Amino acid sequence: MIAHATKDDLAEVARILALQAVHYARKYGEMQLPDLTHLLTATSLDDDGVGLLRDGTEALVGVLAMVTGGIGEEGELPMQG
């Protein structure tokens, strides 16, 4: 989906995810963000790392599908090919 998204689509996704982060911070207070870049290059992960990557990817895919119109009538994501 990312490969097929336009630059404007990706900018819109970034804006939406940023708004979600700000909404969370306003509702629950500012939280120190940990440096999670190591998760992107790790060769093995613990359960917490797997959960973070899974949830983050799910959020990204959901917003990207919404922005690009990638969710079908039945709420299913298009098959990647």
C-alpha positions in Angstrom: 0.0 0.0 0.0 2.8 2.4 0.8 4.4 1.8 -2.6 1.1 2.8 -4.3 0.4 5.8 -2.1 1.2 9.3 -3.3 3.3 11.7 -1.5 0.2 13.7 -0.6 -1.4 10.4 0.8 1.6 9.8 3.0 1.6 13.4 4.2 -2.1 13.0 5.1 -1.4 9.7 7.0 1.4 11.5 8.9 -1.0 14.4 9.8 -3.7 12.0 11.0 -1.3 9.9 13.1 0.2 13.1 14.6 -3.3 14.3 15.5 -4.0 10.9 17.2 -0.8 11.3 19.2 -1.7 14.8 20.3 -5.3 13.8 21.2 -3.9 11.0 23.4 -1.4 13.4 25.0 -4.1 15.9 25.8 -6.5 13.3 27.1 -3.9 11.3 29.2 -1.0 13.7 29.6 2.4 14.0 28.0 4.4 10.9 28.1 8.1 10.5 27.3 8.5 8.6 24.1 11.0 5.9 24.2 13.6 5.4 21.4 12.1 2.5 19.5 14.2 2.7 16.4 16.0 -0.5 17.4 12.8 -2.4 16.8 13.0 -1.5 13.1 16.3 -3.3 12.6 16.2 -6.0 15.3 16.7 -9.6 14.2 14.8 -11.0 17.2 12.1 -9.5 19.3 10.5 -10.2 22.7 6.7 -10.3 23.1 6.4 -6.6 23.9 8.4 -5.6 20.8 6.3 -7.9 18.6 3.1 -6.3 20.1 4.4 -2.8 19.5 5.3 -3.5 15.9 2.0 -5.3 15.2 -0.1 -2.5 16.7 1.9 0.2 15.0 1.6 -1.5 11.7 -2.1 -2.0 12.2 -2.5 1.7 12.9 -0.5 2.7 9.8 -2.3 0.3 7.5 -5.7 1.4 8.8 -5.0 5.1 8.3 -3.3 4.6 5.0 -6.3 2.5 3.8 -8.7 5.2 4.9 -6.7 8.0 3.2 -6.2 6.1 -0.1 -9.7 4.5 -0.2 -8.1 1.1 0.2 -10.9 -0.3 2.3 -13.6 -2.1 0.4 -17.3 -2.1 1.0 -17.1 -5.0 3.4 -14.3 -3.3 5.4 -11.6 -5.5 3.9 -8.2 -4.3 2.9 -7.1 -4.9 -0.7 -4.8 -7.8 -1.4 -1.2 -6.8 -1.8 0.4 -8.0 -5.0 
